Amino acid sequence: MNTISISRRQFARLLGAGAAVAAVRPALSLAVTPPTTPVTPPAAGATVVRLSSNENPYGPSTKALKSMTDAFGIACRYPDAQAEALVEALAKLNGVSGDQILLGDGSSEILKLCAVTFTGAMTNEKPAGRGNLVAADPTFEAILAYAKVRGAETVKVPLNASFGHDLAKMGAAAKEGLVYICNPNNPTASITPKNELRDFIEKTPRETMILVDEAYFHYADSADYESVIPLIKDHPNLLVARTFSKIFGMAGLRCGYCVAQKETIERMRPHQMWDSVNVMALVAAKSNLEDPDQLANGRRWNSEARSFVIGELDKMGHKQIPSQANFIMFDLKRPVVPVIKALKERNVQVGRLFPALPNHMRLTIGKKAEMEAFLAAFRQVMA
Ligand SMILES: Cc1ncc(COP(=O)(O)O)c(C=O)c1O
């Protein structure tokens, strides 16, 4: 039977996947807010298993939740004092001064500001300090879209055989402008080794800006991985983006930040909207930083659920790219799009198509019960 084309009703009669999705419901209702994005067609009373956006299903720390409740009384005020307090905490955490931190409405705003500030159309009148955007393929695509809106040329350089960034080719393709390095990389969950990245940063001319997106920094534990924030002091063309959307569980609250030299931040700031981060996100982010359990639990729970699903996929013969993040990418050995669709019909959402790897699926690591629900539906679809 072609399980991809079976109807919802037929599917409901099948044992296994249906039962597994139902089994995940109580766990979800305890700590996960039901997703607001409806799946088509939504089954009455069905719960969506959302493994599509690399979110942390456990959410922010209880301290962060409390500080948001406490902040209701200041919701009528502009968030200057809370922004200042978070900047101060982030500066201390990263060993830099406050004027080297720029907060963003999620790290998406930082990516956009980088595209706006450092990329632009390659004409004779090209404003100084702007040029093309060079990014890997596949990578997190948002910045490519932002640079295109600027009229900038965008260059995609395929990842190398180990799914790291091909830094030599990326450097050669750069025309001033901006090189975007996502490390660990979304969607492959792979890393670019620290020595290669350090070397690239050393060699790159100062006219070319380098943005290292460390959204998944906290999940990476390879000896070959490191943050490049300590290199910023010697490199005016280096920027690092971080987010509270991943291990800090605040994707819906929207808070991220950039670390760079003061002069670099000053080039970006005029392009930013005033007060772009709201007071709830600011107080939650600060409390999250102060709760040591948030990182330890996030890493442990991710690693346990990831090992579980990897073990099951191994048994099914689906080889994964070694993961240093809260998601995995694995080879389906068939086009991913119909499988994404068939899973969605079973209320399981997984990552979108990444055209450079059309037979690979990106799967976010959720709670164990969610991974069980995924596996049950996946087995049905692949049978
Ligand atoms: C690598 C990477 N960077 C940035 C973002 C944007 O995250 P946010 O705007 O929520 O901080 C994402 C979101 O998935 C991502 O994967």
The ligand as an ORCA input file, in Angstrom:
! r2SCAN-3c Opt
* xyz 0 1
  C      20.875     29.663     12.519
  C      19.733     30.515     12.900
  N      19.929     31.819     13.054
  C      18.941     32.639     13.400
  C      17.663     32.155     13.603
  C      16.580     33.118     13.957
  O      16.242     32.961     15.251
  P      15.559     34.096     16.147
  O      15.191     35.231     15.270
  O      14.384     33.432     16.740
  O      16.610     34.479     17.130
  C      17.404     30.798     13.460
  C      16.047     30.267     13.654
  O      15.760     29.127     13.500
  C      18.473     29.955     13.095
  O      18.301     28.652     12.928
*
